[in-house]
Amino acid sequence: AQSVTQLDSQVPVFEEAPVELRCNYSSSVSVYLFWYVQYPNQGLQLLLKYLSGSTLVKGINGFEAEFNKSQTSFHLRKPSVHISDTAEYFCAVSEAPGGSYIPTFGRGTSLIVHP
Amino acid sequence: DTEVTQTPKHLVMGMTNKKSLKCEQHMGHRAMYWYKQKAKKPPELMFVYSYEKLSINESVPSRFSPECPNSSLLNLHLHALQPEDSALYLCASSQEGGIGYGYTFGSGTRLTVV
């Protein structure tokens, strides 16, 4: 079975500063990795995903994430955040074909962007 | 159409009421899901429908009853709920098996049980 750890429950940052949201996973098989964003009173929206290939994945809204197999990490980054990026961010992992496709979600990281 | 539409957006119900949540998608996705989400927590899986058949029930109490009338619709029937069932109920869909594609989520129904 897989598991996901989001190390920070809350990340405060000033507008236009860079940000990194950390995600580590554990699995005995190959995995697919996802980041979702949830704005207040909304559902979750897929930001980006890693399936295979290039370890640097670019997503929507200027976010990117890097898959690091040796460190079992999939950290989310943005070089310059906006007030509108304030939201809850969830990392999720699911097992590659042959395993359970139901994703396991991390506990979430609340990104708070201050003006 | 790349959306999952959930109705109603808000619902307040008494513990003796019967109500239903509705979810609709027209993306041709063959897997649909119900999740429950409490404030500041990740979504918790409740049910999975694959090709209109219930494939996963995560030991959800029988006061929650899912239904998949066709490949585009998913309902969640509610009866005799408890105040602790108050939460955001999210519907999601994905291509077959969801493998590698990620989910498309609806905006949710905010349920309050009084």
Chai-1 contact restraints between the chains, C-beta under 6 A:
chainA,res_idxA,chainB,res_idxB,connection_type,confidence,min_distance_angstrom,max_distance_angstrom,comment,restraint_id
A,Y32,B,G100,contact,1.0,0.0,6.0,A-B,restraint_1
A,F34,B,G102,contact,1.0,0.0,6.0,A-B,restraint_2
A,Q42,B,S107,contact,1.0,0.0,6.0,A-B,restraint_3
A,G43,B,L90,contact,1.0,0.0,6.0,A-B,restraint_4
A,G43,B,F105,contact,1.0,0.0,6.0,A-B,restraint_5
A,G43,B,G106,contact,1.0,0.0,6.0,A-B,restraint_6
A,G43,B,S107,contact,1.0,0.0,6.0,A-B,restraint_7
A,G43,B,G108,contact,1.0,0.0,6.0,A-B,restraint_8
A,L44,B,F105,contact,1.0,0.0,6.0,A-B,restraint_9
A,L46,B,G102,contact,1.0,0.0,6.0,A-B,restraint_10
A,K49,B,G102,contact,1.0,0.0,6.0,A-B,restraint_11
A,L51,B,G100,contact,1.0,0.0,6.0,A-B,restraint_12
A,F90,B,P42,contact,1.0,0.0,6.0,A-B,restraint_13
A,P97,B,I99,contact,1.0,0.0,6.0,A-B,restraint_14
A,Y101,B,G97,contact,1.0,0.0,6.0,A-B,restraint_15
A,Y101,B,G98,contact,1.0,0.0,6.0,A-B,restraint_16
A,Y101,B,I99,contact,1.0,0.0,6.0,A-B,restraint_17
A,F105,B,P42,contact,1.0,0.0,6.0,A-B,restraint_18
A,R107,B,P42,contact,1.0,0.0,6.0,A-B,restraint_19
A,G108,B,P42,contact,1.0,0.0,6.0,A-B,restraint_20
